[in-house]
Amino acid sequence: MTEEARVHLSRSAPDAYRALEAFSKTVGSVASDSGIEPRLRELVQIHASQLNGCSFCVRVHVDRAVAAGVTVDEIAQVAVWRDSGVFSDRERAALELAEAFTFISEDGIPDEVYDHVGGILSEKEYVGLSWILVAINAFNRVAIAGRYAVPAREARA
């Protein structure tokens, strides 16, 4: 692939991007009202962004996860959550759902995932988390298509 700049969708169609941001705020309210706390919200957004290969969104949601109290060790374990013991059953169910939503074109939401997650999360939590996953997958596609830059940060002393 070339390194030449791509069309920056949020700058090229700001009204559409503002609508996506407004949608995301609505989704955040739905999730909060459903009992999805910031920690869980950020964990699933990190994981979906990792799976999609969206370095821009990974950075955004890692920063937000740290602000929500997620530890560096927990963030490092997101990509390998199935083999890690640092997540609760609820978090593990949410990470499993994140994978199903991210790869929805392969199998939809498989019955075994739906049933497993539904045995841990309430219907309201499932709905709130599902909308978070719809939104982050949309943002991932915008950032990936435009190859949004993720420059190195200055090293901390």
C-alpha positions as MATLAB code, in Angstrom:
seq = 'MTEEARVHLSRSAPDAYRALEAFSKTVGSVASDSGIEPRLRELVQIHASQLNGCSFCVRVHVDRAVAAGVTVDEIAQVAVWRDSGVFSDRERAALELAEAFTFISEDGIPDEVYDHVGGILSEKEYVGLSWILVAINAFNRVAIAGRYAVPAREARA';
ca = [
       0.000    0.000    0.000;
       1.067    3.505   -0.577;
       1.725    6.000    2.164;
      -0.035    8.827    0.351;
      -2.761   10.650    2.221;
      -6.309    9.411    1.984;
      -9.553   11.312    2.026;
     -10.301   12.269    5.620;
     -14.003   11.426    5.826;
     -14.727   13.506    8.924;
     -13.281   16.613    7.268;
     -14.704   15.892    3.828;
     -18.275   15.406    5.065;
     -18.410   17.102    8.471;
     -22.207   16.931    8.694;
     -22.136   13.161    8.340;
     -19.363   12.886   10.919;
     -21.238   15.147   13.355;
     -24.269   12.878   12.903;
     -22.090    9.862   13.746;
     -20.785   11.692   16.827;
     -24.358   12.534   17.877;
     -25.336    8.901   17.344;
     -22.386    7.882   19.512;
     -23.516   10.226   22.309;
     -27.016    8.764   22.171;
     -25.533    5.268   22.270;
     -23.417    6.261   25.269;
     -26.556    7.392   27.090;
     -28.366    4.168   26.198;
     -25.391    2.162   27.474;
     -25.145    4.148   30.706;
     -28.881    3.851   31.308;
     -28.521    0.104   30.703;
     -25.870   -0.292   33.392;
     -22.824   -0.436   31.128;
     -20.127    1.353   33.104;
     -17.265    3.287   31.444;
     -14.712    0.555   32.228;
     -16.671   -2.102   30.352;
     -17.503    0.283   27.524;
     -13.823    1.062   26.958;
     -12.687   -2.575   27.169;
     -15.028   -3.637   24.368;
     -14.164   -0.614   22.235;
     -10.457   -1.366   22.593;
     -11.035   -4.979   21.617;
     -13.237   -4.227   18.601;
     -10.708   -1.633   17.444;
      -7.859   -4.134   17.845;
      -9.755   -6.754   15.860;
     -10.521   -4.243   13.110;
      -6.910   -3.011   13.065;
      -7.844    0.570   13.936;
      -4.797    2.023   15.662;
      -6.426    5.459   15.912;
      -9.428    4.153   17.859;
      -7.254    1.851   19.975;
      -5.321    4.916   21.146;
      -8.481    6.930   21.846;
     -10.072    4.135   23.872;
      -6.913    3.151   25.731;
      -6.660    6.753   26.924;
     -10.313    6.694   27.973;
      -9.893    3.292   29.647;
      -7.011    4.601   31.743;
      -9.174    7.565   32.746;
     -11.922    5.076   33.710;
      -9.516    3.204   35.992;
      -8.512    0.297   33.768;
      -4.943   -0.736   34.579;
      -2.107   -1.057   32.091;
      -1.996   -4.793   32.815;
      -5.698   -5.174   32.036;
      -5.347   -3.196   28.811;
      -2.417   -5.381   27.779;
      -4.536   -8.483   28.401;
      -7.518   -7.419   26.245;
      -6.102   -8.994   23.076;
      -5.612  -12.319   24.877;
      -8.643  -12.193   27.177;
      -9.584  -15.851   26.618;
      -6.298  -16.982   28.175;
      -6.148  -14.306   30.859;
      -7.539  -14.413   34.358;
      -7.810  -10.651   34.856;
     -11.392  -10.191   33.610;
     -14.684  -10.921   35.346;
     -17.275  -13.229   33.792;
     -19.267  -10.148   32.808;
     -16.248   -8.577   31.084;
     -15.426  -11.858   29.354;
     -19.006  -12.083   28.037;
     -18.765   -8.509   26.762;
     -15.433   -9.206   25.029;
     -16.943  -12.304   23.418;
     -19.860  -10.211   22.184;
     -17.400   -7.633   20.835;
     -15.838  -10.350   18.693;
     -19.216  -11.514   17.387;
     -20.253   -7.961   16.443;
     -16.899   -7.193   14.843;
     -16.965  -10.361   12.741;
     -20.747  -10.288   12.237;
     -20.443  -11.025    8.506;
     -19.021  -14.478    9.279;
     -21.762  -16.003   11.452;
     -24.029  -13.208   12.625;
     -24.308  -13.441   16.394;
     -24.056  -17.220   16.862;
     -26.703  -18.782   19.110;
     -24.071  -20.076   21.526;
     -22.619  -16.565   21.948;
     -26.078  -15.020   22.306;
     -27.119  -17.631   24.871;
     -23.857  -17.426   26.828;
     -23.825  -13.634   26.925;
     -27.558  -13.567   27.691;
     -26.939  -15.802   30.686;
     -24.572  -13.198   32.139;
     -25.856   -9.817   30.958;
     -29.412   -8.582   31.353;
     -31.387   -7.786   28.217;
     -30.898   -4.059   28.894;
     -27.141   -4.547   29.253;
     -27.038   -6.620   26.065;
     -28.859   -3.865   24.182;
     -26.625   -1.087   25.560;
     -23.448   -3.010   24.832;
     -24.658   -3.964   21.360;
     -25.207   -0.316   20.436;
     -21.709    0.543   21.718;
     -20.347   -2.153   19.419;
     -22.341   -0.904   16.423;
     -20.952    2.600   16.996;
     -17.297    1.637   17.474;
     -17.339   -0.561   14.392;
     -18.637    2.425   12.396;
     -15.932    4.723   13.795;
     -13.290    2.069   13.059;
     -14.290    2.006    9.426;
     -14.114    5.783    9.113;
     -10.647    5.953   10.677;
      -9.235    2.932    8.847;
     -10.508    4.072    5.442;
      -8.851    7.453    5.978;
      -5.701    5.986    7.538;
      -6.018    8.391   10.446;
      -2.545    9.051   11.780;
      -1.306    7.778   15.114;
       1.987    9.591   15.661;
       4.470    8.535   18.299;
       4.077   10.258   21.633;
       6.929   11.863   23.446;
       8.534    9.538   25.968;
       7.696   10.320   29.558;
      10.605   11.021   31.858;
];
